[in-house]
Amino acid sequence: MFPDKISAVEQALAAQLHNRQFAENKPFGMFKIELEQLLVSITGDSNFELHFNNADLTFSNTTTLDGFPDSYIIETEILPGNVGYLNLQGNFLDLKALPDIQYAMTQFTSSKALLVDIRQSGEANLPLVQKLLSYWLAPDTIISELQLNDASQSLHNIPLESPLHYNRRGKTWLLTSPFVLGTWELFAYTLQQQGMAKVVGMDTMGLAILTKQVRLSKHTRITLAHAIPTDPVSGKNWYQTGVSPDYFVEMENALEVAHDLAVQADSD
């Protein structure tokens, strides 16, 4: 996102390597902090994050492992009134989580409404979110106009291999918190602006710079600033303001309120 800073970053990294600041036997946690601090201090961009993972480990939809960024939890439940509840927690950093989410969505084919809880979500892979949006949006919908350095491009949803959709307008309720950021904000803002969902909870974090992950080695990846989005419906994004809920409630009350709203909407 900031090509004018590349030369300064290269020089600083070369100096650190020359002075042996990045010792081979240094603990990963210490190396992570030092590298991220260096990149942020030079660029002013706080989106850098270094990740470590064991490429031989796999993660189930009920596993959480401290220190491993790919861990996530997917919970499903049918609430009273035949209201579906999908709870997404943790980090969804690549498309390997998609089959688990697709299986979860099959539980709601006969539900009268759906609550999607992203209050405790972490980072999310952009292509994964593009695919998830296809449960609600028509194929090839423009979901954002992206500014990438000196270029721009339209971002579309990505079709699902499965024909299953959940495109019942006004029957989806998104639960948000101040911890929701980045691509999950894109997810919530898009469905809200497209009129496909109502947002219940609190303003999200307001990080409107989308990120992507670049693999550095078998065990490491780095998160980088990628693009600044603009919604095609509102002509705006959620920078600093966050995604503002349609129904503002404290995050701990969002599930109860959203469920009541869904049941009431079905009875109207």
C-alpha positions as CSV (number, residue, x, y, z in Angstrom):
1,M,0.0,0.0,0.0
2,F,2.9,2.4,0.6
3,P,5.5,1.9,-2.1
4,D,7.4,5.1,-1.1
5,K,8.5,3.3,2.1
6,I,10.0,0.3,0.4
7,S,13.5,1.6,0.1
8,A,13.6,2.7,3.7
9,V,12.4,-0.7,4.8
10,E,15.0,-2.5,2.7
11,Q,17.8,-0.4,4.1
12,A,16.7,-0.9,7.7
13,L,16.4,-4.7,7.3
14,A,19.8,-4.8,5.6
15,A,21.3,-2.9,8.5
16,Q,19.7,-5.2,11.1
17,L,21.0,-8.2,9.3
18,H,24.5,-6.7,9.0
19,N,24.6,-6.0,12.7
20,R,23.3,-9.5,13.5
21,Q,20.2,-8.1,15.3
22,F,18.2,-11.1,14.0
23,A,20.0,-13.9,15.7
24,E,19.2,-17.5,14.6
25,N,18.7,-18.7,18.1
26,K,16.4,-15.8,19.1
27,P,12.9,-16.9,20.3
28,F,10.2,-16.4,17.7
29,G,8.1,-14.1,20.1
30,M,11.1,-11.7,20.5
31,F,11.9,-11.7,16.8
32,K,8.2,-11.0,16.0
33,I,8.1,-8.0,18.3
34,E,11.4,-6.6,17.1
35,L,10.5,-7.0,13.4
36,E,7.0,-5.6,13.7
37,Q,8.2,-2.6,15.7
38,L,10.9,-1.9,13.1
39,L,8.4,-2.0,10.2
40,V,5.8,0.1,12.0
41,S,8.4,2.7,13.1
42,I,9.6,3.2,9.5
43,T,6.3,3.1,7.6
44,G,3.8,4.3,10.2
45,D,1.6,1.4,9.1
46,S,0.4,-0.7,12.1
47,N,-1.0,-3.5,9.9
48,F,2.2,-5.6,9.9
49,E,1.9,-8.9,11.8
50,L,4.2,-11.9,11.7
51,H,2.6,-15.3,12.1
52,F,4.2,-18.6,12.9
53,N,2.5,-22.0,12.3
54,N,3.5,-25.6,12.1
55,A,2.6,-26.6,8.6
56,D,2.1,-30.2,9.7
57,L,-0.6,-29.3,12.2
58,T,-4.3,-29.3,11.2
59,F,-7.1,-27.6,13.1
60,S,-10.6,-28.8,13.6
61,N,-13.6,-26.6,13.9
62,T,-13.5,-26.9,17.7
63,T,-9.8,-26.4,18.3
64,T,-8.1,-23.3,19.8
65,L,-4.4,-23.3,20.2
66,D,-2.6,-20.3,21.8
67,G,0.1,-19.0,19.5
68,F,-1.2,-20.6,16.4
69,P,-3.1,-18.1,14.2
70,D,-5.2,-20.6,12.2
71,S,-7.3,-21.7,15.1
72,Y,-11.0,-21.1,14.9
73,I,-14.3,-22.2,16.4
74,I,-17.6,-22.7,14.5
75,E,-20.7,-23.3,16.5
76,T,-24.3,-23.9,15.2
77,E,-27.6,-24.0,17.1
78,I,-31.3,-23.7,16.3
79,L,-32.8,-21.3,18.7
80,P,-36.5,-21.0,19.7
81,G,-38.7,-19.9,16.9
82,N,-36.6,-21.9,14.4
83,V,-33.9,-19.2,14.3
84,G,-30.5,-20.4,13.2
85,Y,-27.4,-19.3,15.0
86,L,-23.9,-19.4,13.5
87,N,-21.1,-18.4,15.8
88,L,-17.6,-17.7,14.2
89,Q,-14.7,-17.2,16.6
90,G,-11.0,-16.9,16.1
91,N,-8.9,-16.6,13.0
92,F,-10.0,-17.8,9.5
93,L,-6.7,-17.2,7.7
94,D,-7.2,-19.4,4.6
95,L,-9.8,-21.2,2.7
96,K,-9.4,-24.5,4.5
97,A,-12.1,-23.2,7.0
98,L,-14.6,-22.9,4.2
99,P,-15.8,-26.5,4.1
100,D,-16.5,-26.3,7.8
101,I,-18.5,-23.1,7.4
102,Q,-20.3,-24.6,4.4
103,Y,-21.3,-27.7,6.4
104,A,-22.5,-25.4,9.2
105,M,-24.7,-23.4,6.7
106,T,-26.5,-26.6,5.7
107,Q,-28.0,-26.7,9.2
108,F,-30.1,-23.6,8.4
109,T,-31.8,-24.5,5.2
110,S,-35.2,-24.6,6.9
111,S,-34.6,-21.8,9.5
112,K,-36.9,-18.8,9.4
113,A,-34.0,-16.4,10.2
114,L,-30.3,-16.6,10.8
115,L,-28.1,-14.9,13.4
116,V,-24.4,-14.7,12.4
117,D,-22.2,-13.9,15.4
118,I,-18.8,-12.3,14.6
119,R,-18.3,-10.6,17.9
120,Q,-15.3,-12.7,18.7
121,S,-13.9,-13.2,15.2
122,G,-10.3,-12.4,14.5
123,E,-8.6,-12.1,11.2
124,A,-10.2,-13.5,8.0
125,N,-8.9,-14.5,4.6
126,L,-10.4,-12.1,2.0
127,P,-11.3,-14.8,-0.6
128,L,-13.1,-16.7,2.2
129,V,-15.2,-13.7,3.0
130,Q,-15.8,-13.1,-0.7
131,K,-17.2,-16.7,-0.9
132,L,-19.3,-16.3,2.2
133,L,-21.0,-13.3,0.8
134,S,-22.3,-15.5,-2.0
135,Y,-24.7,-17.0,0.4
136,W,-26.6,-13.7,0.3
137,L,-25.5,-11.9,-2.9
138,A,-26.2,-12.6,-6.6
139,P,-23.2,-13.9,-8.6
140,D,-20.6,-11.3,-9.7
141,T,-21.9,-8.6,-7.4
142,I,-19.4,-5.8,-6.9
143,I,-18.8,-5.6,-3.2
144,S,-16.2,-3.0,-3.1
145,E,-14.0,-0.7,-5.2
146,L,-10.4,-1.2,-4.1
147,Q,-7.6,1.4,-4.2
148,L,-4.3,-0.4,-4.6
149,N,-1.4,2.1,-4.6
150,D,-1.9,4.0,-7.9
151,A,-4.4,1.5,-9.3
152,S,-8.0,0.6,-8.6
153,Q,-10.1,-2.5,-9.2
154,S,-13.5,-3.8,-8.4
155,L,-13.9,-6.6,-5.9
156,H,-16.6,-9.2,-6.5
157,N,-18.0,-12.0,-4.5
158,I,-16.7,-15.4,-5.4
159,P,-19.2,-18.0,-6.4
160,L,-19.7,-21.0,-4.2
161,E,-19.3,-24.5,-5.6
162,S,-22.4,-25.5,-3.7
163,P,-25.8,-24.2,-5.0
164,L,-26.9,-23.6,-1.5
165,H,-27.7,-19.9,-0.8
166,Y,-29.2,-18.0,2.1
167,N,-30.4,-14.9,0.2
168,R,-33.5,-14.2,2.2
169,R,-33.5,-10.4,2.3
170,G,-34.0,-9.1,5.8
171,K,-33.8,-12.5,7.5
172,T,-30.2,-12.3,8.6
173,W,-28.9,-10.5,11.7
174,L,-25.2,-9.8,12.3
175,L,-23.9,-9.6,15.8
176,T,-20.9,-7.2,16.2
177,S,-18.5,-5.9,18.8
178,P,-15.6,-3.3,19.0
179,F,-13.2,-6.2,18.3
180,V,-14.5,-6.9,14.8
181,L,-11.9,-5.7,12.2
182,G,-10.8,-5.7,8.6
183,T,-12.3,-8.2,6.3
184,W,-15.1,-9.1,8.8
185,E,-16.0,-5.4,8.7
186,L,-16.2,-5.6,5.0
187,F,-18.5,-8.6,5.4
188,A,-20.8,-6.8,7.8
189,Y,-20.8,-3.5,5.9
190,T,-21.5,-5.1,2.6
191,L,-24.5,-7.1,3.8
192,Q,-25.8,-4.1,5.6
193,Q,-25.5,-1.7,2.6
194,Q,-26.9,-4.3,0.3
195,G,-30.0,-4.6,2.5
196,M,-29.4,-8.3,3.2
197,A,-28.8,-8.1,6.9
198,K,-29.3,-5.9,10.0
199,V,-26.4,-5.3,12.4
200,V,-27.0,-5.7,16.1
201,G,-24.4,-4.8,18.7
202,M,-21.7,-2.2,18.8
203,D,-19.5,-0.2,16.4
204,T,-16.7,-2.3,15.0
205,M,-13.1,-1.3,15.2
206,G,-13.0,0.9,12.1
207,L,-10.0,-0.5,10.3
208,A,-10.8,0.1,6.6
209,I,-7.4,-0.9,5.2
210,L,-7.8,-4.5,4.0
211,T,-4.8,-6.8,4.6
212,K,-3.4,-9.9,2.9
213,Q,-1.0,-12.6,4.0
214,V,2.3,-13.4,2.2
215,R,4.1,-16.6,3.0
216,L,7.7,-16.1,3.9
217,S,8.7,-19.7,4.6
218,K,7.2,-23.0,5.4
219,H,6.3,-21.8,8.9
220,T,6.0,-18.1,8.7
221,R,3.6,-15.6,7.1
222,I,3.3,-11.8,7.3
223,T,0.2,-9.7,7.2
224,L,0.5,-6.6,5.0
225,A,-1.8,-3.7,4.1
226,H,-3.3,-4.4,0.8
227,A,-6.1,-2.0,-0.3
228,I,-8.5,0.7,0.8
229,P,-12.1,-0.3,0.0
230,T,-15.1,1.9,-1.0
231,D,-18.6,0.5,-0.9
232,P,-20.4,0.8,-4.2
233,V,-23.8,1.5,-2.5
234,S,-22.8,4.1,0.1
235,G,-19.7,5.5,-1.7
236,K,-18.0,5.3,1.7
237,N,-16.3,2.8,4.0
238,W,-16.1,2.3,7.7
239,Y,-12.8,4.0,8.4
240,Q,-12.5,5.2,12.0
241,T,-16.3,5.1,12.5
242,G,-16.6,1.3,12.3
243,V,-19.6,-0.5,11.0
244,S,-22.5,1.2,12.8
245,P,-25.2,-1.2,14.0
246,D,-28.8,-0.8,13.1
247,Y,-29.6,-1.7,16.7
248,F,-27.0,-0.5,19.2
249,V,-26.8,-2.7,22.3
250,E,-23.9,-3.8,24.5
251,M,-22.1,-6.7,23.0
252,E,-23.1,-9.1,25.8
253,N,-26.7,-8.4,25.1
254,A,-26.5,-8.7,21.3
255,L,-27.6,-12.3,21.0
256,E,-30.7,-11.9,23.1
257,V,-31.7,-8.7,21.3
258,A,-31.0,-10.1,17.8
259,H,-33.0,-13.3,18.6
260,D,-36.0,-11.2,19.8
261,L,-35.8,-9.1,16.6
262,A,-35.7,-12.1,14.4
263,V,-38.7,-13.8,16.1
264,Q,-40.6,-10.5,16.0
265,A,-39.8,-9.9,12.3
266,D,-41.1,-13.4,11.4
267,S,-44.4,-12.8,13.2
268,D,-45.0,-9.4,11.5
